[in-house]
């Protein structure tokens, strides 16, 4: 059984991905698959990744989030994180990834 669950909710122009569990190098493919599927829909202009239920994210998980954002950007689609809990927010800020992964106009505090 996977340690990461990805729930995909489609809306007009926006795909919402809800992550629950652990994001690391062994579960990164599940995120990649969900992002690739979302990008296959031509109406998608934005992907919002809800990480409120993400209990663990290591350097492999950060790499997966960066790869997802860059993959989306290659398709002219904005990808950002939502519901970022303080531990992950702190890591994003220290790693200077808040500008890439936080919503426009909101970097990690």
C-alpha positions, 0 to 999 in steps of 0.5 A: 500500500502506498504511503501517499494518497493523491485525490484529484478534483477538477474545476473550471480551469483549475485542477486541485490535487490533495496530498495525504501521507508521505512525499519522498523519492519513493512516492514522487511518481504518484505526484508526477502521474497526477500532475501529468494527468491534470496537464493532459486537460487543455482547459487546465490553467492552474494546478493547486496542490493542497498539502494540509494532510502531508505528514512528511516531506523530505528532500526527495519530496521537495524535488518532486514538488519542484519537478511538478512545478517546472513540468506545469510551467513548461505547459504554461500552467501555474502550479502552487501549494495550498494549506501549507503547514508551518514545518513545510512552510519553514523548509520552503522559506529556508530553501528559497522555494517559496517563490516557486511553490507558494501562491502568487503574492504570498511567499512563506512568512 
